[in-house]
Amino acid sequence: MCRNIRVLHNFEPPATDAEVHAAALQYVRKVSGSTKPSAANAAAFDTAVSEIAAATQRLLDALVTAAPPKDREVEAAKARARAAQRYGT
């Protein structure tokens, strides 16, 4: 599950709320061992996702770097090239 969490720091444009939420959701799914919580656990699951998303956004806002921001399209192309070499597609 966590392999879907992407690096969100130092990109131009910055990570969106949706990307931060998706990363938080993947984290909670991994930690809880459940992709869809039961009705009894849904509130706790949703609260955890919200809290982790907020903490993640605070982290991203606080991080500083001297490196130039990465371009999302360039990084995506690199990932596709690595996948093609790895899987022969």
SULCORKA-V530439 format. One record per backbone hydrogen bond with DSSP energy under -0.5 kcal/mol. CO is the residue of the C=O (numbers start at 0). NH is the residue of the N-H. E is the energy in kcal/mol with one decimal. If there is no record, write none. Layout:
((CO/NH/E) (CO/NH/E))
This chain:
((0/3/-1.7) (1/4/-2.1) (7/14/-0.6) (9/69/-2.9) (11/71/-0.7) (15/19/-2.1) (16/20/-2.6) (17/21/-2.4) (18/22/-2.1) (19/23/-2.2) (20/24/-2.7) (21/25/-2.3) (22/26/-2.2) (23/27/-2.6) (24/28/-2.5) (25/29/-2.2) (26/30/-2.8) (27/31/-2.6) (28/32/-1.6) (28/33/-1.0) (37/40/-0.9) (37/41/-1.0) (40/44/-2.6) (41/45/-2.9) (42/46/-2.4) (43/47/-2.3) (44/48/-2.2) (45/49/-2.3) (46/50/-2.7) (47/51/-2.6) (48/52/-2.5) (49/53/-2.2) (50/54/-2.3) (51/55/-2.6) (52/56/-2.4) (53/57/-2.2) (54/58/-2.3) (55/59/-2.7) (56/60/-2.3) (57/61/-1.6) (58/62/-1.7) (69/11/-2.2) (69/71/-0.5) (70/74/-2.3) (71/75/-2.3) (72/76/-2.2) (73/77/-2.1) (74/78/-2.1) (75/79/-2.3) (76/80/-2.2) (77/81/-2.4) (78/82/-2.3) (79/83/-2.4) (80/84/-2.2) (81/85/-2.5) (82/86/-3.1) (83/87/-1.4) (83/88/-0.7))
